[in-house]
Amino acid sequence: MPLHAENPLPVRGLCVQAPSKRGLDRFVQFVDEQLAPRGLNTLVLRFDYNFEYESHPELRGRNPLSLDDVRKIVNVCREHEIQLIPQVNLLGHQSWAGSLGNLLRVYPQFDETPHVKMPQDYKWPNPDGLYCKSYCPLHPEVHTVVFDIVDEIVATCQATAFHAGMDEVFYIGDDKCPRCRDQDKGELFADEVTRIRDHLAKNDCKLWIWGDRLIDGKTTGLGMWEAATNGTHGAIGLIPKDVVICDWHYERASPTPVLFALNGFHVLTCPWNNPDVSMDHLEQMKWLRQHSNRKLAERFDGVLLTYWSGVDSLIDAYEGSEQASEGNRGAAESLKRLFPLAAEPDAPAQQDGQKN
């Protein structure tokens, strides 16, 4: 029995990069012929600047999706009752390796750490602690720009939820920032989450974020990637409870969904490209829903599979390409095992109370 046929999880989703213009029709066909029959009901699409924004055309990426392109995605999702949730990274992830993202490239005044220069040959670790740049949440003009972008992509996708990313924020409250220095980092992070949430709420749109910055990486032993060691974890008690938390862990199914549910949040567990770990995430979520009291159980919303390469490479791996990397094959296998078709061998493993 497939997962979606009996006692379903409320959210059965995939988070993936929005397709390129060239790969659009293939992606729409993938949603129609593969994702929908597997019972996926949520699609988080990472657009960032891969869209022809009218409000800020200077921020458009190279050969971006048009309004008509995105409407194709909207239509196939509507046809199959799949919730489409656009994502644009806010606060963190404003650069990658040695390249600035479009926001800080066009508006360098928004940079939280302008004194940290982008290297020609990026390496980690490095003396500057540079992983990804952040914008300064206290810059007086930054929200005027980013909220224009958010509003436009939300309207284009006809979305009732928006994913702001906000993971792996290492630069916040920098000592050299004239606005943020000496500020409590947990309060800074919470204020930014709340500001985004409040803006979206004006249009009855919910905020989703990754959960890592809200977990104490030292106390839990989860460290600086899956959790925070720079003080932002204090925000967990300061942000509105209607923010949906996407709790990612890739090496094991850490039990941190309990942390978020006990703090009043709806939470999704988020695996990636290890099929066995992905199934552990699923079984943990089902166990928590079954064995918690009703008030807690209703906060364990389901599973959101994440994928961090271009969507064409996921489809290639899904279709059995011999050129697919081991990691991409693992992600495709996770997709198939988490959300099996009724005719597939793994389908009986999805019944409640059974292990894969």
RAVENWO-V538300 format. One record per pair of residues at least 24 apart in sequence whose ideal C-beta (glycine too) atoms are under 6 Angstrom apart, sorted by the first residue. I is the first residue (numbers start at 1). J is the second residue. If there is no record, write none. Layout:
# RAVENWO-V538300
i = [I/I]
j = [J/J]
This chain:
# RAVENWO-V538300
i = [1/2/2/2/2/2/3/4/7/9/10/10/11/11/11/11/12/12/12/12/13/13/14/14/14/15/15/15/16/16/17/17/17/18/18/18/19/21/21/23/24/27/28/28/30/31/32/36/38/39/40/41/42/43/43/44/44/44/45/46/47/47/48/48/49/53/55/55/56/58/59/59/70/74/74/84/84/85/85/85/86/86/86/87/87/88/89/90/91/91/91/91/92/92/92/92/93/93/94/94/94/95/95/97/98/104/110/110/110/112/112/112/112/113/113/115/131/134/134/134/136/136/137/138/138/147/154/160/161/161/162/162/163/164/164/166/167/167/169/185/185/186/186/186/186/189/189/189/190/190/190/193/194/197/197/207/208/208/210/211/211/215/236/241/246/246/253/253/253/261/261/266/266/268/268/268/269/270/270/272/273/273/273/274/275/275/275/275/278/278/279/279/282/286/305/305/305/307]
j = [351/39/340/342/347/350/350/39/352/302/301/302/42/268/301/302/39/40/41/302/42/304/40/43/305/44/304/306/307/311/46/310/311/45/47/50/311/63/65/312/69/311/72/76/315/76/76/80/339/339/339/82/83/82/84/85/87/163/86/87/86/153/88/89/102/152/148/152/148/106/102/106/156/157/158/157/159/159/161/163/153/157/159/163/165/149/165/164/134/166/169/192/132/134/168/169/132/165/133/134/135/132/133/122/122/133/135/139/142/136/171/174/177/171/174/176/170/169/171/172/177/179/192/179/180/199/205/205/206/208/200/205/208/196/209/209/210/212/213/231/232/231/232/234/235/213/232/235/235/238/239/239/239/240/243/243/244/246/246/245/247/256/263/265/270/304/280/281/284/296/299/299/301/301/302/304/303/304/306/306/327/330/331/330/330/333/334/337/334/338/337/356/338/352/334/335/338/331]
